[in-house]
């Protein structure tokens, strides 16, 4: 049963275009001698032993072969495949851990950035409120100076300085 499971896993990993090419070459007797995984017309899988001069040896009728899937690997090839698979699995685990760490780091950076933005927005709001209050006080001072000391040169000079400051701060006014 384990062999059938392994066979099905190997079958699933082979590209369809290569299957057609291998089947066509088998029909023309252009494939090397050896064992091959095959798919039968009923959807099941088996293997055949192909010898170029003889008819294929298989438990079922050759006409039931839908397609030749892949050569059956030798023991050495299978061991090398398993070693490569183990290495690939370990690499995938390492990459998954790195990805998780990067995501956590990114989430932390996003949180820090959002906090910095919130603090900056609060500071800007405070500065705007302070600027508005200072502008109101400056306007009151100018009004007081122009209303109560119209003849005082220093008061007029200070009122003009307040006007210049307003024009600098609020050029649109």
C-alpha positions, 0 to 999 in steps of 0.5 A: 500500500505504501508503494501505491501511495509513493507512486501516486505522489510521484505521478502528481509531480510530473508535468502533463506535457512530458507525459504525452511526450513519454507516452508517444515515445513509448508507442514508437518504442523510442524509450530506454529499457526499464521500469515505468510508472503508467496510468491505466484507462480506469484511472489506476496506476501500475508499472510496466517493465519495458524491453525494446524487443519484447512486449511489455510485461504487465499484469493488465492488458497493454491496451489499458495503458492510458499514458506512460508517466515516468521511469521508476527511479533506482534505489540510489536515485530514490535516496538522492531524491529523499535527501534533496527532499529533506534538505528542501523541507528544512530550507522551507522551515527555515524560510517560514521562520524567517518570514514569521520573524519578518512579519512580527518585526514589520507589525512592530514597526507599523505599530511604532510608526503609527504611534509616532504619527499619533504623537506628531499629530497631537503635537501639531494640534497643540502647536496650532492651538498655541499659535491661535492663542498667541495670534489672538493675544497679539491682535488684542495688544495691537488693538489696545495700542492703537485705541489707547495710545494713538499718538505714542510713537513707540506704541505705533511702532509696536503695532506696526511690528505686530502687523508685519508679524501677522503678514508673515504668519498669515500672508493670505490675510 
